């Protein structure tokens, strides 16, 4: 057996993520790695794990199919991209990446469609490789059903040295009974990898260069190939089919619920809740069944989110009550506010401390000040609403003239009567009253009363006269039924 190599200096480590494939079995026009589980793309999950082990500047995504779209989707991560114009296999991907990766001492290879991989497992693979210094380290897993996976053939059960990786279609009956499989994650000595990678052959039915063949090539070159086992076999699961993706999504979301519950959040019936991986929730908050919390939403402590609410990319302060059926999208809700039931907060909505937004109220690009209330059946768009304001039922801010949006300003202490229409641009100054059913088209001065409606007319005795006329004639009253 070759002696393990030793090194005194800290090695430079790069992580290469395979992200060039089409994902044919998904029956999708979209790049495989951009499909989502747990509220993030498959690739974003893998990048998040990788960048906990090495700096983003040392992570390289090898992209191919719709490369620019993939690049844009994860551009904010700060990693590097290498384009594999022709997708000719995993081995070919590293051939393409040779110039970028060759300066490193070690290269760790991850799969962009295996989102359950953890930073801890990547670190384990790195540490094992760094302590034994083989030419190649293979991450393996023990599966109850290894069907479809390449089997790892060790020299013997007591050693970490690998004799070969045998694909299932080439395996003997005895080899198929082996439950240890190749996970598709590797660590390489970069110099030995790239000095031998041109020995890969595409002499196979798909005419591709397979990275798994490097194990045999390195063994033939008298270099050491070793294996380290993954303790949680679920981490290696790939997303090759829709069914596999859904299964992975469920695992991620249940894991997220368990994490939040250990941090002091109550989640009733977590199997019904859809909570994305990047969501943050404070302790003593209660999440009721059938709630969706999406994106990078942050929810404070002591809140209650009631059933059938959907919250996306929003910030919720402490002690907020969200009643059933509310929909929030890129909204900001301050401490002690109450929403719903069935409120809709569109992007740009900011609900002040202790404010109330009630049933069937919609807001868009609107700030509702501290202690203000809009309790029923209103639309508030492009509005700046001060503190202590009452918005009566049926109030509408008419913010769109068919070409442009205009702002409505309602200052502190204003009372807006029910069924009012505020035609923007318009300002209702501090302490003013707007009478119910008014159409306001001009600015309202402070502490004044604005009435914008037709004068009421009462015709006494009209009903009696009408009844008398009808008794004299079989014809309908011509004052009531006129042809147009």
DRENKE-807855 format. One line per 10 residues: number of its first residue (from 1); for each residue z, x, y of C-alpha. Coordinates in steps of 0.5 Angstrom, whole numbers, plus 500, padded with zeros to 3 digits. Layout:
<recs>
NUM> Z X Y | ... $
</recs>
This chain:
<recs>
1> 500 500 500 | 498 503 507 | 504 505 511 | 506 500 517 | 503 503 524 | 508 504 529 | 507 504 537 | 512 506 542 | 509 503 548 | 509 495 550 $
11> 502 493 548 | 498 489 552 | 496 482 549 | 491 477 550 | 490 470 548 | 483 467 546 | 483 460 545 | 477 457 541 | 474 451 546 | 467 451 545 $
21> 466 446 540 | 462 439 540 | 467 436 536 | 461 432 532 | 466 428 527 | 469 425 533 | 463 421 534 | 463 423 542 | 459 425 548 | 465 428 551 $
31> 467 436 549 | 472 436 544 | 478 439 547 | 478 434 553 | 480 429 549 | 487 427 550 | 493 426 546 | 500 425 549 | 497 424 556 | 494 431 557 $
41> 487 434 554 | 488 438 547 | 486 444 551 | 491 443 556 | 497 443 551 | 494 449 548 | 494 453 555 | 501 450 556 | 504 454 550 | 500 460 551 $
51> 502 461 558 | 509 461 556 | 508 467 552 | 503 471 556 | 501 471 564 | 495 466 565 | 491 472 567 | 491 474 560 | 489 468 557 | 482 467 556 $
61> 478 460 554 | 472 461 550 | 468 455 552 | 461 453 550 | 459 445 550 | 459 443 557 | 462 449 559 | 463 447 566 | 466 441 565 | 471 444 561 $
71> 472 449 566 | 474 444 571 | 478 440 567 | 483 446 567 | 482 450 573 | 488 449 576 | 492 453 570 | 489 460 573 | 486 462 566 | 480 466 565 $
81> 474 463 562 | 468 466 557 | 462 462 556 | 459 462 549 | 452 459 550 | 450 459 543 | 456 456 538 | 455 460 532 | 462 460 529 | 469 463 531 $
91> 467 470 529 | 461 470 534 | 466 467 539 | 470 473 539 | 463 477 539 | 462 474 546 | 469 475 548 | 469 483 546 | 468 486 553 | 473 482 556 $
101> 478 483 550 | 477 490 548 | 481 493 553 | 487 490 550 | 492 492 545 | 492 486 541 | 489 479 541 | 492 473 539 | 487 467 537 | 489 460 538 $
111> 485 453 536 | 483 449 542 | 484 443 538 | 491 444 535 | 495 441 541 | 502 441 537 | 502 449 537 | 509 451 540 | 510 457 545 | 515 459 540 $
121> 510 459 534 | 506 463 538 | 511 468 540 | 513 468 532 | 506 470 531 | 506 476 536 | 513 479 534 | 511 479 527 | 505 483 529 | 508 487 534 $
131> 513 489 529 | 509 491 523 | 502 493 526 | 497 490 521 | 490 490 523 | 490 482 522 | 496 477 522 | 495 470 519 | 499 464 521 | 500 460 515 $
141> 503 454 513 | 505 450 506 | 502 443 506 | 504 438 501 | 496 436 501 | 492 443 502 | 485 439 501 | 480 442 506 | 484 448 508 | 482 455 506 $
151> 488 458 501 | 491 464 503 | 492 469 497 | 497 474 497 | 498 480 494 | 504 477 490 | 509 472 492 | 514 477 495 | 510 481 500 | 507 479 506 $
161> 500 482 505 | 494 478 504 | 489 479 499 | 484 474 501 | 483 468 505 | 479 463 500 | 475 457 503 | 476 451 499 | 469 450 497 | 469 457 494 $
171> 476 457 491 | 477 456 483 | 482 451 480 | 488 455 480 | 487 457 487 | 486 450 489 | 493 449 487 | 496 454 492 | 499 450 498 | 499 456 503 $
181> 493 455 507 | 490 459 513 | 492 455 520 | 487 458 524 | 491 462 528 | 491 470 528 | 493 476 531 | 489 482 531 | 489 490 533 | 484 489 538 $
191> 481 496 537 | 480 495 529 | 478 488 531 | 472 490 535 | 470 496 531 | 469 492 525 | 467 485 528 | 459 487 527 | 460 487 520 | 461 479 520 $
201> 455 476 516 | 452 469 518 | 449 469 511 | 452 462 509 | 449 455 510 | 451 454 517 | 448 461 519 | 455 462 523 | 460 468 523 | 466 466 521 $
211> 473 469 523 | 476 468 517 | 471 473 514 | 475 479 518 | 481 479 513 | 476 481 507 | 472 486 512 | 479 489 514 | 481 490 507 | 475 493 505 $
221> 476 498 511 | 483 500 508 | 487 496 513 | 493 492 513 | 492 484 513 | 499 480 513 | 501 473 513 | 507 470 517 | 509 463 515 | 510 457 520 $
231> 516 453 519 | 513 446 522 | 506 445 518 | 505 439 523 | 504 445 529 | 497 447 526 | 494 440 525 | 487 440 528 | 484 434 532 | 478 433 528 $
241> 477 426 527 | 480 420 531 | 485 418 526 | 488 425 527 | 488 425 534 | 492 418 534 | 497 421 529 | 498 427 533 | 499 423 540 | 504 419 536 $
251> 508 425 534 | 507 428 541 | 510 421 544 | 516 420 539 | 518 428 540 | 518 426 548 | 522 420 547 | 527 424 543 | 527 430 548 | 529 425 554 $
261> 534 421 550 | 537 428 548 | 537 429 556 | 541 422 557 | 535 417 558 | 536 411 554 | 529 408 551 | 529 402 547 | 524 401 542 | 521 408 543 $
271> 515 406 538 | 513 401 543 | 513 406 549 | 507 410 552 | 511 416 555 | 506 422 557 | 509 429 556 | 509 432 563 | 514 426 565 | 521 427 568 $
281> 526 422 567 | 533 423 570 | 540 421 566 | 542 414 565 | 536 411 566 | 534 406 562 | 527 405 559 | 525 398 556 | 520 396 550 | 513 396 552 $
291> 513 401 558 | 508 406 560 | 510 412 564 | 504 417 565 | 501 423 568 | 506 427 572 | 511 422 574 | 518 423 576 | 523 418 575 | 531 419 578 $
301> 537 417 575 | 540 411 574 | 534 407 574 | 532 401 570 | 524 400 568 | 523 393 565 | 518 391 560 | 511 392 561 | 511 396 567 | 506 401 568 $
311> 507 407 572 | 502 413 573 | 503 419 577 | 509 417 581 | 515 419 584 | 521 414 583 | 528 416 586 | 535 414 584 | 538 407 582 | 531 404 583 $
321> 530 397 579 | 523 396 577 | 522 389 574 | 517 387 568 | 510 387 569 | 509 392 575 | 504 397 576 | 505 403 580 | 499 408 581 | 501 415 585 $
331> 506 411 589 | 513 414 592 | 519 409 591 | 525 411 594 | 533 411 592 | 535 404 591 | 529 400 592 | 527 394 588 | 520 392 585 | 517 386 582 $
341> 516 382 577 | 509 383 577 | 508 388 584 | 502 393 584 | 503 399 588 | 496 403 589 | 495 410 591 | 499 412 598 | 504 407 597 | 511 409 600 $
351> 517 404 599 | 523 406 603 | 530 406 601 | 533 400 599 | 527 396 600 | 524 390 596 | 517 389 594 | 517 382 590 | 512 378 585 | 505 379 586 $
361> 505 383 592 | 500 389 593 | 501 395 597 | 495 400 599 | 496 406 603 | 503 403 606 | 509 405 608 | 515 400 607 | 521 402 611 | 528 402 609 $
371> 531 396 607 | 525 392 609 | 522 386 604 | 516 383 602 | 518 379 597 | 512 374 595 | 505 374 594 | 502 379 600 | 497 384 601 | 499 390 605 $
381> 494 395 606 | 493 401 611 | 500 399 614 | 506 402 617 | 512 398 616 | 518 400 620 | 526 399 617 | 529 392 616 | 522 388 617 | 521 381 613 $
391> 514 380 611 | 514 373 609 | 510 370 603 | 503 370 603 | 502 375 609 | 496 379 609 | 494 385 613 | 486 385 614 | 485 392 614 | 477 392 612 $
401> 472 390 617 | 466 391 612 | 465 398 614 | 471 401 616 | 479 401 614 | 484 400 620 | 491 400 621 | 497 395 622 | 503 397 625 | 509 393 624 $
411> 515 396 628 | 523 396 626 | 526 389 625 | 520 385 626 | 520 378 622 | 513 376 620 | 513 368 618 | 510 366 612 | 502 365 611 | 501 370 617 $
421> 494 374 617 | 495 380 621 | 487 383 623 | 487 390 624 | 488 394 628 | 494 391 631 | 501 393 632 | 507 388 632 | 512 392 636 | 520 392 635 $
431> 524 386 634 | 518 381 635 | 517 375 631 | 510 372 628 | 510 365 627 | 508 362 620 | 501 361 619 | 499 365 625 | 493 369 625 | 494 375 630 $
441> 489 379 633 | 492 382 639 | 498 387 639 | 505 383 640 | 510 386 645 | 517 387 643 | 522 382 642 | 517 376 643 | 514 371 639 | 507 370 637 $
451> 504 364 635 | 496 364 633 | 494 357 630 | 491 351 632 | 496 346 636 | 498 340 631 | 496 333 633 | 500 327 630 | 496 320 630 | 502 315 630 $
461> 500 308 626 | 494 312 623 | 496 310 616 | 497 303 617 | 490 302 621 | 487 305 616 | 490 300 611 | 488 294 615 | 481 296 616 | 480 297 608 $
471> 483 290 607 | 477 287 611 | 471 291 608 | 470 292 601 | 466 299 603 | 469 305 604 | 472 307 611 | 466 311 614 | 471 315 618 | 474 318 611 $
481> 467 319 607 | 461 322 611 | 455 324 608 | 453 331 610 $
</recs>
